[in-house]
Amino acid sequence: MQDSFDVTTIVFLALAIFVIWRLRSVLGQKTGHERPPLDPFARRDAPQEGVRPSPNGADNVVRLPTAVPDRPAASPAVPAADRWAGFAEPDSAVARGLDDVARVEPGFDVRGFVEGAKSAYEMIVTAFAQGDRKVLKDLLSKEVYEGFERAIAEREKRGEKSETTFVSIDKAELVAVENRNNVAQITVRFLSKLITATRNAAGAVIEGSPEAVVDVTDVWTFARPLASRDPNWLLVATEAGQ
């Protein structure tokens, strides 16, 4: 009976070793240096999914992607004139600008960029209304941040508070694309609906309305060094659109 027990034990041990070896060969081993899955797209109902840590440890950087990991590259059979369909007219200045960007970064994904820009637009407008400097600092260029920070400081000095609620972003269209010395600059016109109001120190509304929905047009320019390992774009210029 002792011999029978020993043989059975050996058989089970051999099977266990074989199963463990197969699992390790299929799943691999953790080294401690694995990168988390890249999910650069922010959903409208869950903007935190578009937030990624910045190199300095902040957690409020919206990635405006240049390429989509799980989407195959455009087929060479697709005519060049159709490459930017839905975002730029063939042979337009915007299309030529996108071509210049794609020559440096062939995987550039314009649809992903526009979706990321919309998420960044909402996050920045909301952060400005709330006076959230931490969020703004990682999304804006130094010059733009300084302008936003001055406006927030002046508002705080007067004891005023801004309230902004997003209703929708109705449109985000590319109006200019340039590659300046391998730095891409993409200008987007946003058409949105907001509820916005400013209250004084006593709580009285002095501008806007907490109930009325207003149409807002903004023209923003985002920039990023091409071929950089950092996928994040910064807001480098803003203006009110017509």
N, C-alpha and C positions, 0 to 999 in steps of 0.2 A: 504494500500500500504506500510505503514511503517512496519507492521508486516511481510509482504512478503519479504521486503528488509532485515529485521533482520534475518529471517530464512535462506535466501540464503547466507548471509554473514557468518553465523555460519557454514553452510555446507561447504563452500569453506575453511574456517579457519581450520575445522576439517580435510579436505583432505590434506591441506598443511602440517599440523602437522604430519599426518600419513606418507606422502612422505618423509619429513625430517627425521623422526625416522627410516624409512627403509634404507635410504641412509647411515645414521650413523652406522646402524647395519651391513651393508654390507661392507662399506669402512673403518670403524673404525675412530678413531680420532687421529690427530697428537698430539704428546706429546712433540715434540722438541728434542727427543732423537732417532729418527729413523735413521737407517744406510742406506747409499746409496746402490743401487744394486751393487753386486760384478761382475765386468767384467774384470778378470785378464789377458785376452789374447790380445796381441798386434798384429794387422794386419800389414802386410808388407807395405801397402799403407797408413796406418794411425797409426803410432807408438804411437801417443799420447793416443790411447785408452788403451794401456797397462801401462800407467803412473798412479801411485797412490801416494797420499801424504804419506810422512814418518812421524814418530812420532814427529820429530822436526819441522814439518811444510814445509819441502821441497816438491816439486811436481815432482820429477824426478826419483822416484823409480819404477823399473820394477818388477812386481810380477811374480815370477816363481812358478806357483800354485802347491799345493800338492793335491788338489781335485777339481773337477768340480761340482759346485752347482746343475746344471740342468742335470747332467748325472748320471743314477743309478749306484750303485756299481756293480762290476763284479759279475756275477752269480756264486754261489758255484759249479754249475754243470760244469763250464769251467775247464778243466784240468789245474793243476798248471803249467805244462810244457808250456802251451799256454798263460800264463798270460802276459808275456812280449813279445809276438810275434811281430816281426818287429823292436824290440829294443835290444833284447839280445837272444842269443842261449840258448836253454834249458840246465840247469845244468852248465852253464858257470859261471865264476867268477862274471861277470856283473849281471847275473840273480840272483845269490845268494846274491849279494849286494843289489839288488832291493828288494828281499824277506826280508832282514834284515831291510830295511827302512820301508817296508809295515807292518812289525810286530809291529812297534812302531806307524806308521800312516797308518791304514788300507785303508784310502781314497786316498793314494798317487796316482797321475795320471801322469804316465811317459810321455804320449803324450803332456799333458799340460806343463810339465816341459821343454821338448825339444823345444816347440814353444816359451815359455818364454825366454829360453836361447838364442835362435836365435835373438830375439828382443833385449835382453841385449847386445849381441855381437855387433850388428850393432850400437846401441846407444853408447857403450863405445868406439869403434874404431873411430866413428865420433867425439865424444866429445874430445878424445885425439888429433885428428888432429886439432881441432878448439881451443884447449887449454881451454876447458870449465871445470874448476875445480869444479864448483858447481854440475854439473851432475855426474862427476866421484866420488865425495866424498861420495855420497849416494849409489853407486853401487859397490864400492870396499872395501875390508878390509883395515885396517889402513896401514899395511905393503905394500900392492900392491899400494895403493893410493900414498904413499910417493915415491915409485919408479916412478910412472907415473908423479907425480908433479915435481920431479927432472929433468926428461927428458924434460918436457915442459919448465921449467925455463931455462935450458941450451939452448934450441932452441930459446927462446925469447932473451936471452942474446946475442946470435949470430946474432939476427935480422932475423932469418929464419922463414918461414911460410910453414906449411904442408897442402896439399890439398888431400882429400880423397873422392872418390865417389864410393858408393856401386853399383855394377852391379847385383850381385846375391849371395845368399848363396846356394851352390849346395848340401851341405850335412852337417848334424850335427849328429854325432854318439857317443853313449856312449862308452867310453873305460875303465872306472873304476868307481865302486860305492862302497862306504864304509860307515859303520855306526861306528864311533869312539866315544864311550861313549855317545851315543845318539846325536851325531852331524853328520849329513849326509854330505858326500863329494862326489860330482858327477863330473867326468871329461868328457869333451865333446871335440871331435875333429871336428873343423869347416873347411870345404873346401869352399872357397869363391872366387869370382872374383871382383877385385877392380881396380879402376883407381887412382893411387897415385903419387904424385910428391912433392918435397921440393924445395922451392925457397929461394935464399939468399936475403939480404937486398936490393939489386938492382933489384930484380924481376926475375933474371935468374934462370932457372931450374938447380939445382946441383945434384939432385937425382930423379930417377923415370922418368915418362913421363906423361904429362897432357892428352895424347891421348891413350896411350897403355893400354889394359886390361891385368892384370896379375893374375895368380892363386896364392892364398895365403892359407897356412895351419897353423892353430893355435890350440893349445891344452890348454884349459882353465879348471880350477877347481872351482866349485861353492860350497859353504857350507852354512848350516843352522841348528840350533838346532832343533831337532825333538820334536814334541808335543808342540812347541812354539806357542803362539798366533800371533806372527809376521810371516806372510807368505813369507817375502822377503829373497832371497838368495843373498849372497855377493860373488864377485869374489875374490878368495883367492890365486890363483896361475896362472901364464901364462908361456907358452913356445912355441917356434916355432916348428911346426910339421914337420915330414918328408914326 
